[in-house]
Amino acid sequence: MEYKISASVMCSDLLNLEKDIQLLDKAGIEYLHWDIMDGNFVPNYSMNQDFMKAAREITDLKFDVHLMIERPGRYIDKFAKAGADLIVVHEESTRHLHRVIQQIKKYNLEAGVALNPATSIKNIEYIVDDLDLILIMTVNPGFAGQKLVPSTLKKIESAKKMVEDNKPEIDIQVDGNVSFSNLHKMHSRGANVFVAGSSSIFKKDLEILEGIKKMRDILG
């Protein structure tokens, strides 16, 4: 399966976001990754649908929206209308995961489920056929710049096996310390969508286009 790059807006230069988006467009990446945090599900706040609406006016890049919020079903319509192409919710954030996935599908959007490092891949066994993407969090969500949780590499392998046994076209995304040194480890275990942030394309000592080229060189 071909790999895809999803650039983390949270890690960009927010004072010069339009310039960064233009560079990302030029590089031909597949997604802009929006980390939406409510201060409850994770101990941090980040972004909202109005921010997305403003960015949608300057780019046709697909919006990959990662909802790190409690009871995400309350907000699916808002993010769908703000320009989302893919909405990912956490398995841990709702009691009625199937219902929320169907809410996303109602807008003809792609739907994904994210799993925290301590959450078993088995928790989505009975909903995997309804998904377009599985997001393996390789750090605990909420903050950029964390170290990789090593056990999540094994979880990527488990997710890959689940996908192959059920619905091979499902993407496997990784988010958290997707660095140049970790890329090959993640890719070789089955990940094909990489959330690029402060560990790669938004490094202070590296230009965005150089960072993306380096990622592509590593991924082959």
Secondary structure, DSSP 8 states (H G I E B T S, - for coil): ---EEEEEGGGS-GGGHHHHHHHHHHHT-SEEEEEEEESSSSS-EE--HHHHHHHHTT--SEEEEEEESSSGGGTHHHHHHTT-SEEEEEGGG-S-HHHHHHHHHHTT-EEEEEE-TTS-GGGGTTTGGG-SEEEEESS-TT-SS----THHHHHHHHHHHHHHHH-TT-EEEEES---HHHHHHHHHTT--EEEE-TTTTT-TTS-HHHHHHHHHHHH-
